[in-house]
Amino acid sequence: MLFNPSWRNRASSHCFAWFDRGRRIARRLAFRYALHSIIGLLFLALFLRQIDLGGVIAIARQVWVAPLVIALLAYAVDFLLRAVRFWIVLESVSGRRLPFRRVPGPFVASFGISDLLPLRAGDVFRLLWFQRQMALPASGVLGAMMVERFLDLATLLLLAVAVAGWHLDGHWLFYLALLAGGCIATPMLTAAAGRWARRSRTMRWAWIRGLVSALDTFRILRSPGLAVSVTGLSLAAWLLEAAVLLGAWISLGGAAEAWAAPMAAFVTSTLGTLFPGLPGHFGTFELFGLEMFARVGVAPDFAAAVLLLAHLMLWAPTALFAIGWLPFSRSRQAAH
């Protein structure tokens, strides 16, 4: 066979095709990385132009530690609830019992990886880890992650509606109707796409069927009990995460009764991280939060100090966890 010219030609053509495909993928990733970096640096520059860094540092030196400790505890519970939610969705998707003890470690580490590496590398890690280590189909894990993102976005929009209603008297009904319309339209579009893809039997549409198989995971939300439980977990998790920014606000001298200002800034900052940017969303988180703080009358230097302190508390725990957990998980796998 090695001396068969036709076999050698086919092998060579396959090798060149794989090489060309890999080169195209590398170019696309490099372009995306460059684009994300440019946008992130632009957001960071816009943020820094609006503040006096010396004044921000002076404010940060007056920090009161006790609220930060409480905020970090709330953040730990936040991630525990998120891990429970992901576990519930995975079990519903797979249709079998899964050991919860194997979920929190890689789940939290995936966030830390995304905080350290570009292009949402943590999402790729989570998809591969749960697919390989828990013998789950890739479409099922991807679908669980999509349900998770949908719940997060819906909860953040719900909080945004609450904040808008607090500040914009009478306009909250419009935002609530908009949110309800989106929540109703998403499952309808998913069901329509599922029926269309299932009718297609050609391999040409295999990738579409795989994507729709992941989208089909949203069917689990038809169960009222499951929908209520994961929605409740989502709301509790985001309120606990918002407590981190509230803790930073109080620790730097902000009034606890003025909680609406840091809550509004938290929602805006978090929604701002949907934009492309640097790993960890540095610059993006701060710029959008600063704009919201400005709208409610908070001084820019104080707002910047609160945002930077809160962002450090949101970023460092998951990043450090990922750095420590990954070598530990490899050593455990080698032992087994």
Secondary structure, 3 states (H helix, E strand, C coil): CCCCHHHHHHHHHHHHHHHHHHHHHHHHHHHHHHHHHHHHHHHHHHHHHCCCHHHHHHHHCCCCHHHHHHHHHHHHHHHHHHHHHHHHHHHHHHCCCCCHHHCHHHHHHHHHHHHHCCCCHHHHHHHHHHHHHCCCCHHHHHHHHHHHHHHHHHHHHHHHHHHHHHHCCCCHHHHHHHHHHHHHHHHHHHHHHHHHHHHCCCHHHHHHHHHHHHHHHHHHHHCHHHHHHHHHHHHHHHHHHHHHHHHHHHHCCCCHHHCHHHHHHHHHHHHHCCCCCCHHHCCHHHHHHHHHHHHCCCCHHHHHHHHHHHHHHHHHHHHHHHHHHHHHHHHHHHHC
